[in-house]
């Protein structure tokens, strides 16, 4: 109870001090306005009517402020994340791997072999995903690593016009195989 009384007394004291200071400040400002200062030709005084450079004048609108307002009102475009599947046992057995790419129609029409070259490049980078076996020759002390390439890999390309497109304009499957010499080709 004593604490509550003490805190309320301090709050009342602070609010009363604040009001008297405010009234005193207003009185002093009125006195300063009423003082007549004689103008001496040797002294330069700035007039009260000058524009304050620190406070913005909200009546003036420039091209910059209009552009800022337009940018704020402009809706921000979202670009969806694209998906790329990496090979697994299911893909080695015939399941297609989805590859979502941003390739405009004009580029695909100008270079029709783009998807086959892209599929071959992806296939060559997937060596560490393919199953491996080690063959040991204990008599000569040699061990060799064999990579077991899948019979075929199917790439399902979903092509988007721009990075902001939500639906693909074409879905095309490209099959990548190896010939007996080890060369990669597409169907």
Backbone as ProteinMPNN parsed JSONL, in Angstrom:
{"seq_chain_A": "XXXXXXXXXXXXXXXXXXXXXXXXXXXXXXXXXXXXXXXXXXXXXXXXXXXXXXXXXXXXXXXXXXXXXXXXXXXXXXXXXXXXXXXXXXXXXXXXXXXXXXXXXXXXXXXXXXXXXXXXXXXXXXXXXXXXXXXXXXXXXXXXXXXXXXXXXXXXXXXXXXXXXXXXXXXXXXXXXXXXXXXXXXX", "coords_chain_A": {"N_chain_A": [[0.82, -1.184, 0.0], [1.958, 1.175, 0.712], [3.831, 1.514, -1.262], [2.189, 1.899, -3.513], [0.965, 4.336, -2.894], [3.204, 5.963, -2.831], [4.101, 5.775, -5.509], [1.874, 6.849, -6.883], [1.939, 9.482, -5.899], [4.339, 10.402, -6.98], [3.745, 10.283, -9.707], [1.654, 12.166, -9.9], [3.066, 14.472, -9.165], [4.922, 14.631, -11.259], [3.263, 15.041, -13.498], [2.13, 17.497, -12.858], [4.345, 19.153, -12.845], [5.065, 19.004, -15.482], [2.921, 20.29, -16.821], [3.177, 22.931, -15.882], [5.638, 23.638, -16.878], [5.108, 23.584, -19.604], [3.214, 25.618, -19.855], [4.784, 27.754, -19.047], [6.713, 27.787, -21.066], [5.149, 28.489, -23.278], [4.43, 31.083, -22.546], [6.961, 32.328, -22.584], [7.6, 32.141, -25.302], [5.644, 33.785, -26.429], [6.447, 36.255, -25.391], [8.9, 36.587, -26.683], [8.081, 36.89, -29.334], [6.802, 39.353, -29.161], [8.791, 41.207, -28.747], [10.482, 43.986, -30.019], [13.023, 44.333, -32.227], [15.492, 46.546, -32.945], [16.621, 47.329, -36.19], [19.847, 47.149, -37.192], [22.098, 48.526, -39.501], [24.5, 47.192, -39.797], [24.106, 44.608, -38.959], [22.87, 41.452, -39.891], [19.798, 39.957, -40.082], [17.929, 36.998, -40.049], [14.839, 36.373, -41.561], [11.673, 35.462, -40.066], [10.016, 34.165, -41.761], [11.252, 32.434, -43.465], [11.66, 29.356, -45.169], [11.671, 26.244, -43.553], [14.233, 23.97, -43.815], [14.524, 21.447, -42.817], [12.062, 20.326, -42.283], [9.768, 18.578, -44.227], [7.959, 19.854, -47.022], [4.753, 19.189, -47.605], [3.04, 19.947, -49.562], [4.278, 20.289, -51.952], [4.804, 18.317, -54.704], [6.917, 16.207, -56.346], [8.393, 14.704, -59.281], [9.863, 12.579, -58.367], [8.649, 11.808, -55.95], [6.184, 10.997, -56.911], [6.968, 8.804, -58.458], [7.948, 7.134, -56.446], [5.615, 6.604, -55.03], [4.187, 5.24, -56.992], [5.79, 2.984, -57.298], [5.457, 1.806, -54.806], [2.785, 1.096, -54.901], [2.8, -0.724, -56.926], [2.447, -4.106, -57.731], [4.384, -6.741, -56.463], [6.029, -9.145, -58.325], [5.959, -12.637, -58.096], [8.258, -15.272, -58.339], [8.013, -18.622, -59.052], [9.502, -21.523, -57.496], [11.654, -23.695, -59.249], [11.77, -27.174, -60.163], [14.01, -29.925, -60.033], [14.634, -33.229, -60.685], [16.761, -35.767, -59.361], [18.61, -38.699, -60.343], [17.472, -41.966, -59.327], [16.869, -45.29, -58.028], [14.303, -45.859, -59.02], [14.217, -44.245, -61.289], [16.174, -45.464, -62.833], [14.829, -47.65, -63.6], [12.923, -46.816, -65.396], [11.196, -44.684, -64.67], [10.314, -41.332, -65.349], [12.447, -38.431, -65.017], [11.774, -35.315, -63.714], [12.441, -32.193, -65.064], [12.445, -28.883, -64.677], [12.609, -26.035, -66.577], [13.537, -22.682, -67.53], [13.044, -21.656, -70.53], [12.652, -19.683, -73.261], [10.113, -19.694, -75.878], [10.974, -18.797, -78.385], [13.732, -19.286, -78.424], [13.776, -22.067, -78.241], [12.546, -22.719, -80.658], [14.386, -21.688, -82.447], [16.707, -23.142, -81.891], [16.324, -26.281, -82.077], [17.518, -28.591, -81.04], [18.14, -28.174, -78.417], [17.027, -29.32, -76.067], [17.811, -32.033, -76.254], [20.597, -31.823, -76.113], [20.824, -30.688, -73.603], [19.801, -32.758, -72.029], [21.725, -34.77, -72.471], [23.969, -33.519, -71.351], [23.171, -33.367, -68.652], [22.959, -36.117, -68.103], [25.634, -36.935, -68.294], [26.682, -35.715, -66.049], [25.693, -37.198, -63.985], [27.16, -39.41, -63.148], [28.093, -40.115, -60.573], [25.786, -40.907, -59.329], [25.086, -43.333, -60.401], [25.019, -46.926, -60.007], [27.835, -48.674, -58.6], [30.469, -51.097, -58.839], [33.098, -53.063, -57.48], [35.823, -54.752, -58.786], [38.055, -57.15, -57.853], [41.364, -58.242, -58.331], [43.097, -60.465, -56.904], [45.459, -61.899, -57.293], [47.115, -60.332, -58.868], [46.927, -57.993, -57.488], [45.261, -55.885, -58.152], [42.525, -53.69, -58.299], [39.483, -52.799, -59.791], [37.075, -50.286, -60.621], [33.762, -50.492, -61.592], [31.261, -48.856, -63.366], [27.83, -49.083, -63.478], [25.868, -48.36, -65.93], [22.56, -47.165, -66.531], [20.092, -48.713, -68.668], [18.476, -46.915, -70.003], [17.668, -43.463, -69.524], [15.011, -41.394, -68.719], [14.143, -38.156, -69.364], [11.908, -35.73, -68.356], [11.044, -32.812, -69.579], [9.808, -29.773, -68.497], [8.911, -26.848, -69.792], [9.16, -23.372, -69.325], [8.085, -20.08, -70.15], [9.045, -17.634, -68.964], [10.725, -16.71, -65.89], [8.697, -16.048, -64.18], [6.473, -17.435, -64.931], [3.778, -19.646, -64.297], [2.728, -21.967, -65.31], [3.784, -24.591, -67.486], [4.645, -24.175, -70.964], [5.164, -26.219, -72.651], [5.558, -29.753, -72.416], [7.929, -32.141, -72.614], [9.348, -35.302, -73.33], [12.565, -36.715, -73.197], [14.653, -39.296, -74.165], [17.567, -40.795, -73.008], [20.269, -42.756, -74.016], [22.95, -45.251, -74.057], [25.341, -46.299, -76.426], [26.929, -49.439, -77.517], [29.635, -48.747, -77.554], [29.872, -46.884, -75.588], [29.134, -44.301, -76.042], [26.984, -41.501, -75.644], [23.612, -40.929, -76.584], [20.533, -39.437, -77.81], [16.986, -40.074, -78.026]], "CA_chain_A": [[0.0, 0.0, 0.0], [2.857, 2.327, 0.785], [4.416, 1.666, -2.601], [1.163, 2.454, -4.388], [0.832, 5.752, -2.53], [4.439, 6.627, -3.246], [4.113, 5.843, -6.976], [0.852, 7.806, -7.324], [2.42, 10.822, -5.566], [5.361, 10.776, -7.961], [3.069, 10.502, -10.986], [0.954, 13.458, -9.805], [4.092, 15.513, -9.155], [5.505, 14.738, -12.604], [2.297, 15.634, -14.417], [1.954, 18.918, -12.535], [5.549, 19.843, -13.302], [5.03, 19.028, -16.937], [1.971, 21.312, -17.244], [3.697, 24.276, -15.583], [6.712, 23.899, -17.829], [4.493, 23.834, -20.898], [2.637, 26.968, -19.795], [5.897, 28.711, -18.96], [7.319, 27.827, -22.393], [4.261, 29.262, -24.139], [4.572, 32.488, -22.15], [8.249, 32.835, -23.077], [7.516, 32.282, -26.755], [4.841, 34.974, -26.711], [7.271, 37.424, -25.075], [9.919, 36.733, -27.72], [7.409, 37.41, -30.515], [6.399, 40.746, -28.97], [9.969, 42.073, -28.633], [10.871, 44.695, -31.236], [14.48, 44.45, -32.315], [15.829, 47.57, -33.943], [17.516, 46.811, -37.205], [21.101, 47.86, -37.347], [22.563, 48.25, -40.848], [25.676, 46.312, -39.776], [23.702, 43.253, -38.595], [21.935, 40.777, -40.779], [18.895, 39.063, -39.372], [17.118, 36.15, -40.911], [13.417, 36.582, -41.292], [10.949, 34.31, -39.543], [9.202, 33.589, -42.811], [12.015, 31.514, -44.309], [11.205, 27.967, -45.172], [12.508, 25.324, -42.79], [14.725, 22.942, -44.734], [14.485, 20.133, -42.199], [10.702, 19.794, -42.348], [9.335, 18.47, -45.622], [6.75, 20.552, -47.403], [3.927, 18.154, -48.201], [2.251, 20.489, -50.663], [5.056, 20.179, -53.178], [5.011, 16.945, -55.156], [7.847, 16.159, -57.468], [8.347, 13.457, -60.036], [10.448, 11.505, -57.562], [7.659, 11.302, -54.997], [5.178, 10.269, -57.68], [7.554, 7.507, -58.825], [8.016, 6.299, -55.245], [4.26, 6.142, -54.736], [3.82, 4.247, -57.992], [6.522, 1.756, -57.001], [4.853, 1.184, -53.631], [1.507, 0.529, -55.288], [3.015, -1.773, -57.914], [2.467, -5.436, -57.13], [5.649, -7.446, -56.649], [5.81, -10.425, -58.985], [6.62, -13.759, -57.444], [8.725, -16.307, -59.257], [7.938, -19.918, -58.369], [10.719, -22.334, -57.498], [11.654, -24.758, -60.262], [12.139, -28.467, -59.602], [14.864, -30.817, -60.824], [14.791, -34.544, -60.058], [18.028, -36.457, -59.548], [18.319, -40.116, -60.582], [17.405, -42.939, -58.234], [16.558, -46.636, -58.542], [13.069, -45.794, -59.819], [14.544, -43.66, -62.591], [16.943, -46.44, -63.604], [13.867, -48.645, -64.071], [11.981, -46.266, -66.368], [10.407, -43.53, -64.229], [10.924, -40.093, -65.867], [12.947, -37.414, -64.091], [11.232, -34.016, -64.084], [13.4, -31.086, -65.131], [11.731, -27.652, -65.018], [13.577, -25.067, -67.095], [13.043, -21.437, -68.125], [13.564, -21.512, -71.895], [11.613, -19.049, -74.084], [9.693, -20.411, -77.092], [11.785, -18.362, -79.528], [15.026, -19.989, -78.382], [13.52, -23.478, -78.543], [12.269, -22.817, -82.09], [15.62, -21.398, -83.185], [17.639, -24.249, -81.633], [15.468, -27.408, -81.676], [18.263, -29.661, -80.357], [18.503, -27.689, -77.082], [16.637, -30.277, -75.021], [18.626, -33.248, -76.323], [21.94, -31.498, -75.593], [20.685, -30.486, -72.163], [19.629, -34.087, -71.429], [23.032, -35.449, -72.511], [24.837, -32.866, -70.359], [22.727, -33.819, -67.329], [23.298, -37.54, -67.986], [27.072, -37.062, -68.048], [27.014, -35.263, -64.69], [25.082, -38.097, -63.015], [27.984, -40.611, -62.956], [28.207, -40.493, -59.156], [24.512, -41.487, -58.91], [24.921, -44.677, -60.951], [25.59, -47.975, -59.146], [29.225, -49.042, -58.87], [30.952, -52.344, -58.244], [34.556, -53.138, -57.477], [36.328, -56.076, -59.153], [39.397, -57.314, -57.3], [42.227, -59.303, -58.835], [44.0, -60.644, -55.777], [46.743, -62.449, -57.725], [47.964, -59.228, -59.347], [46.792, -56.859, -56.565], [44.6, -54.789, -58.865], [41.069, -53.607, -58.171], [38.926, -51.836, -60.741], [35.712, -49.842, -60.334], [32.884, -50.538, -62.751], [30.022, -48.096, -63.233], [26.73, -49.752, -64.177], [24.986, -47.35, -66.502], [21.224, -47.686, -66.807], [19.801, -48.936, -70.08], [17.998, -45.628, -70.499], [17.156, -42.484, -68.564], [13.994, -40.564, -69.348], [14.045, -36.798, -68.828], [10.667, -35.028, -68.695], [11.304, -31.382, -69.507], [8.692, -28.838, -68.428], [9.519, -25.58, -70.198], [8.426, -22.165, -68.969], [8.477, -18.927, -70.97], [9.86, -16.754, -68.124], [10.845, -17.204, -64.523], [7.466, -15.741, -63.469], [5.384, -18.274, -65.444], [3.356, -20.67, -63.347], [2.418, -23.212, -66.016], [4.693, -24.797, -68.622], [4.022, -24.085, -72.282], [5.36, -27.51, -73.309], [6.151, -30.836, -71.636], [8.505, -33.055, -73.611], [10.231, -36.325, -72.77], [13.757, -37.045, -73.988], [15.256, -40.541, -73.669], [19.015, -40.839, -73.196], [20.806, -44.132, -74.006], [24.373, -45.432, -74.39], [25.58, -47.373, -77.412], [27.927, -50.396, -76.998], [30.957, -48.109, -77.425], [29.853, -45.994, -74.441], [28.743, -42.953, -76.459], [25.635, -41.149, -75.228], [22.78, -40.344, -77.638], [19.147, -39.239, -77.402], [15.92, -40.499, -78.934]], "C_chain_A": [[0.864, 1.248, 0.0], [3.474, 2.584, -0.585], [3.425, 2.323, -3.559], [0.979, 3.944, -4.129], [2.048, 6.534, -3.017], [4.47, 6.814, -4.764], [3.083, 6.842, -7.48], [1.263, 9.239, -7.021], [3.445, 11.294, -6.586], [4.718, 11.07, -9.312], [2.342, 11.845, -10.984], [1.959, 14.601, -9.854], [4.67, 15.732, -10.56], [4.526, 15.375, -13.585], [2.077, 17.105, -14.123], [3.167, 19.725, -12.98], [5.522, 20.0, -14.814], [4.092, 20.125, -17.434], [2.511, 22.709, -17.003], [4.831, 24.621, -16.543], [6.144, 24.253, -19.2], [3.905, 25.252, -20.933], [3.731, 28.022, -19.778], [6.564, 28.859, -20.331], [6.463, 28.655, -23.338], [4.358, 30.75, -23.811], [5.866, 33.093, -22.686], [8.221, 33.031, -24.591], [6.703, 33.511, -27.146], [5.636, 36.25, -26.441], [8.32, 37.662, -26.164], [9.298, 37.313, -28.982], [7.082, 38.896, -30.379], [7.582, 41.709, -28.874], [10.277, 42.677, -29.995], [12.377, 44.864, -31.232], [14.775, 45.515, -33.355], [16.83, 47.0, -34.943], [18.718, 47.728, -37.353], [21.616, 47.554, -38.742], [23.761, 47.296, -40.878], [25.304, 44.853, -39.466], [22.698, 42.708, -39.616], [21.075, 39.821, -39.946], [18.12, 38.24, -40.383], [15.651, 36.354, -40.558], [12.778, 35.288, -40.809], [10.222, 33.551, -40.641], [9.963, 32.616, -43.711], [11.52, 30.096, -44.126], [12.196, 27.097, -44.397], [12.927, 24.18, -43.699], [14.661, 21.544, -44.138], [13.095, 19.504, -42.263], [10.282, 19.71, -43.808], [8.041, 19.241, -45.856], [5.889, 19.582, -48.188], [3.075, 18.655, -49.357], [2.979, 20.348, -51.985], [5.223, 18.704, -53.517], [5.901, 16.983, -56.391], [7.675, 14.845, -58.19], [8.884, 12.286, -59.228], [9.417, 10.935, -56.592], [6.554, 10.552, -55.712], [5.694, 8.88, -58.047], [7.62, 6.578, -57.623], [6.641, 5.751, -54.906], [3.82, 5.078, -55.726], [4.516, 2.926, -57.719], [5.922, 1.037, -55.797], [3.555, 0.49, -54.0], [1.66, -0.63, -56.266], [3.139, -3.129, -57.212], [3.785, -6.14, -57.459], [5.339, -8.823, -57.235], [6.597, -11.509, -58.261], [7.055, -14.762, -58.5], [8.715, -17.637, -58.508], [9.271, -20.666, -58.455], [10.582, -23.445, -58.533], [12.23, -26.029, -59.641], [13.014, -29.248, -60.58], [15.003, -32.116, -60.047], [16.192, -35.081, -60.347], [17.743, -37.954, -59.667], [18.335, -40.951, -59.309], [17.08, -44.295, -58.853], [15.298, -46.633, -59.398], [13.352, -45.241, -61.214], [15.356, -44.616, -63.45], [16.021, -47.502, -64.196], [12.771, -48.047, -64.946], [11.127, -45.097, -65.923], [11.08, -42.241, -64.735], [11.37, -39.16, -64.748], [12.454, -36.052, -64.577], [12.319, -32.954, -63.995], [12.615, -29.844, -65.557], [12.752, -26.586, -65.384], [12.865, -23.83, -67.63], [13.722, -21.256, -69.479], [12.451, -20.896, -72.738], [11.327, -19.845, -75.363], [10.585, -20.065, -78.279], [13.122, -19.092, -79.563], [14.835, -21.458, -78.73], [13.229, -23.675, -80.034], [13.533, -22.583, -82.913], [16.637, -22.528, -83.042], [16.844, -25.47, -81.156], [16.198, -28.525, -80.934], [18.675, -29.263, -78.937], [18.191, -28.729, -76.007], [17.471, -31.548, -75.059], [20.042, -32.983, -75.798], [21.907, -31.276, -74.082], [20.55, -31.828, -71.443], [20.952, -34.848, -71.397], [23.974, -34.847, -71.473], [24.458, -33.288, -68.943], [23.136, -35.273, -67.089], [24.778, -37.714, -67.653], [27.468, -36.606, -66.648], [26.494, -36.197, -63.613], [25.905, -39.354, -62.762], [28.039, -41.045, -61.494], [26.891, -41.037, -58.593], [24.355, -42.947, -59.361], [25.575, -45.71, -60.032], [27.011, -48.353, -59.589], [29.522, -50.392, -58.222], [32.472, -52.356, -58.374], [34.958, -54.585, -57.792], [37.78, -56.165, -58.671], [40.105, -58.481, -57.977], [43.307, -59.489, -57.773], [45.371, -61.165, -56.189], [47.677, -61.335, -58.171], [47.874, -57.993, -58.446], [46.129, -55.65, -57.209], [43.104, -54.841, -58.566], [40.566, -52.512, -59.113], [37.468, -51.53, -60.364], [34.921, -49.868, -61.631], [31.614, -49.744, -62.439], [28.963, -48.801, -64.076], [25.747, -48.685, -64.648], [23.61, -47.941, -66.759], [21.015, -47.845, -68.315], [19.315, -47.643, -70.736], [17.597, -44.757, -69.316], [16.162, -41.607, -69.316], [13.933, -39.231, -68.62], [12.714, -36.2, -69.285], [10.923, -33.538, -68.473], [9.987, -30.615, -69.488], [9.278, -27.452, -68.675], [8.584, -24.412, -69.91], [8.975, -20.996, -69.781], [9.408, -17.99, -70.193], [9.938, -17.347, -66.724], [9.589, -16.942, -63.705], [6.28, -16.592, -63.937], [5.073, -19.375, -64.442], [3.042, -21.994, -64.029], [3.36, -23.37, -67.199], [3.937, -24.668, -69.947], [4.223, -25.372, -73.068], [5.968, -28.489, -72.299], [6.632, -31.873, -72.64], [9.442, -34.038, -72.916], [11.358, -36.628, -73.749], [14.397, -38.279, -73.345], [16.738, -40.531, -74.014], [19.472, -42.284, -73.041], [22.302, -44.089, -74.288], [24.472, -46.523, -75.445], [26.656, -48.315, -76.852], [29.322, -49.791, -76.831], [31.01, -47.14, -76.225], [29.46, -44.57, -74.787], [27.277, -42.71, -76.098], [24.886, -40.537, -76.396], [21.356, -40.227, -77.114], [18.182, -39.749, -78.459], [14.814, -39.472, -78.938]], "O_chain_A": [[0.535, 2.249, -0.636], [3.619, 3.73, -1.009], [3.797, 3.209, -4.328], [0.852, 4.725, -5.072], [1.919, 7.636, -3.551], [4.824, 7.888, -5.25], [3.368, 7.608, -8.401], [0.965, 10.136, -7.81], [3.423, 12.451, -7.006], [5.117, 12.017, -9.989], [2.408, 12.584, -11.966], [1.716, 15.604, -10.526], [4.877, 16.867, -10.989], [4.936, 16.176, -14.425], [1.859, 17.889, -15.047], [3.026, 20.858, -13.441], [5.923, 21.035, -15.344], [4.435, 20.829, -18.384], [2.321, 23.591, -17.84], [4.963, 25.769, -16.969], [6.664, 25.141, -19.875], [4.074, 25.984, -21.908], [3.611, 29.063, -20.425], [6.941, 29.968, -20.709], [6.993, 29.444, -24.12], [4.368, 31.583, -24.717], [5.877, 34.221, -23.18], [8.776, 34.008, -25.095], [7.051, 34.203, -28.103], [5.512, 37.224, -27.184], [8.595, 38.807, -26.524], [9.919, 38.147, -29.641], [7.084, 39.621, -31.373], [7.382, 42.923, -28.917], [10.327, 41.969, -31.001], [12.935, 45.477, -30.322], [14.358, 45.401, -34.507], [17.762, 46.283, -34.575], [18.589, 48.925, -37.608], [21.573, 46.392, -39.145], [24.004, 46.654, -41.901], [26.115, 43.955, -39.691], [21.822, 43.415, -40.113], [21.592, 38.986, -39.204], [17.713, 38.734, -41.434], [15.289, 36.488, -39.389], [13.253, 34.187, -41.09], [9.853, 32.392, -40.447], [9.377, 32.035, -44.624], [11.031, 29.709, -43.065], [13.409, 27.211, -44.574], [12.084, 23.501, -44.285], [14.734, 20.557, -44.87], [12.969, 18.28, -42.295], [10.428, 20.683, -44.548], [7.153, 19.274, -45.004], [6.241, 19.191, -49.301], [2.453, 17.857, -50.058], [2.342, 20.294, -53.037], [5.728, 17.93, -52.704], [5.64, 17.713, -57.347], [6.909, 13.98, -57.765], [8.431, 11.151, -59.375], [9.321, 9.718, -56.43], [6.034, 9.57, -55.183], [4.959, 7.896, -57.961], [7.38, 5.378, -57.749], [6.502, 4.584, -54.54], [3.151, 4.117, -55.347], [3.918, 1.863, -57.882], [5.878, -0.192, -55.763], [3.251, -0.582, -53.477], [0.74, -1.435, -56.417], [3.854, -3.264, -56.22], [4.236, -6.128, -58.604], [4.505, -9.565, -56.715], [7.747, -11.312, -57.87], [6.312, -15.063, -59.434], [9.336, -17.763, -57.452], [10.058, -20.456, -59.378], [9.522, -24.055, -58.669], [13.055, -25.978, -58.729], [12.788, -29.231, -61.79], [15.434, -32.115, -58.894], [16.737, -34.879, -61.432], [16.735, -38.43, -59.144], [19.084, -40.693, -58.367], [17.026, -44.422, -60.076], [15.237, -47.339, -60.404], [12.791, -45.714, -62.202], [15.243, -44.586, -64.675], [16.375, -48.171, -65.167], [11.775, -48.72, -65.213], [10.384, -44.555, -66.741], [12.289, -42.075, -64.568], [10.76, -39.104, -63.681], [12.693, -35.679, -65.726], [13.019, -32.834, -62.989], [12.164, -29.77, -66.7], [13.648, -26.272, -64.6], [11.739, -23.912, -68.119], [14.846, -20.759, -69.555], [11.405, -21.521, -72.917], [12.186, -20.571, -75.862], [10.915, -20.934, -79.086], [13.589, -19.474, -80.636], [15.655, -22.033, -79.446], [13.623, -24.689, -80.61], [13.724, -23.209, -83.956], [17.356, -22.832, -83.995], [16.704, -25.674, -79.95], [15.555, -29.332, -80.262], [19.484, -29.955, -78.319], [19.018, -28.981, -75.13], [17.808, -32.093, -74.008], [20.617, -33.83, -75.114], [22.848, -31.634, -73.373], [21.12, -32.015, -70.368], [21.266, -35.502, -70.402], [24.696, -35.575, -70.791], [25.337, -33.539, -68.119], [23.603, -35.621, -66.004], [25.133, -38.549, -66.821], [28.48, -37.059, -66.114], [26.817, -36.015, -62.439], [25.37, -40.306, -62.194], [28.032, -42.244, -61.214], [26.88, -41.577, -57.486], [23.583, -43.703, -58.771], [26.562, -45.413, -59.36], [27.337, -48.351, -60.776], [28.924, -50.774, -57.216], [33.041, -51.734, -59.271], [34.491, -55.522, -57.145], [38.62, -55.347, -59.046], [39.533, -59.553, -58.17], [44.302, -58.765, -57.746], [46.356, -60.898, -55.501], [48.877, -61.372, -57.896], [48.648, -57.05, -58.61], [46.417, -54.512, -56.838], [42.496, -55.912, -58.581], [41.16, -51.438, -59.209], [36.74, -52.388, -59.865], [35.36, -49.328, -62.647], [30.982, -49.931, -61.399], [29.186, -49.081, -65.254], [24.922, -48.183, -63.885], [23.501, -49.098, -67.163], [21.678, -47.193, -69.122], [19.687, -47.321, -71.864], [17.234, -45.256, -68.25], [16.445, -41.137, -70.418], [13.7, -39.18, -67.412], [12.429, -36.171, -70.482], [11.006, -33.067, -67.339], [9.148, -30.794, -70.372], [10.051, -26.945, -67.863], [7.391, -24.455, -70.208], [10.171, -20.928, -70.065], [10.452, -17.593, -70.712], [9.298, -18.354, -66.421], [9.414, -17.542, -62.644], [5.188, -16.473, -63.382], [5.967, -19.955, -63.826], [3.087, -23.042, -63.385], [3.702, -22.383, -67.851], [2.756, -25.003, -70.043], [3.526, -25.601, -74.057], [6.776, -28.112, -71.45], [5.846, -32.415, -73.418], [10.221, -33.666, -72.037], [11.143, -36.776, -74.952], [14.649, -38.305, -72.14], [17.12, -40.291, -75.159], [19.12, -42.958, -72.073], [22.853, -43.065, -74.692], [23.782, -47.54, -75.372], [27.24, -48.017, -75.81], [30.112, -50.293, -76.031], [32.081, -46.635, -75.889], [29.451, -43.707, -73.909], [26.438, -43.601, -76.231], [25.442, -39.717, -77.127], [21.006, -40.837, -76.103], [18.524, -39.842, -79.638], [13.817, -39.64, -79.641]]}, "name": "protein", "num_of_chains": 1, "seq": "XXXXXXXXXXXXXXXXXXXXXXXXXXXXXXXXXXXXXXXXXXXXXXXXXXXXXXXXXXXXXXXXXXXXXXXXXXXXXXXXXXXXXXXXXXXXXXXXXXXXXXXXXXXXXXXXXXXXXXXXXXXXXXXXXXXXXXXXXXXXXXXXXXXXXXXXXXXXXXXXXXXXXXXXXXXXXXXXXXXXXXXXXXX"}
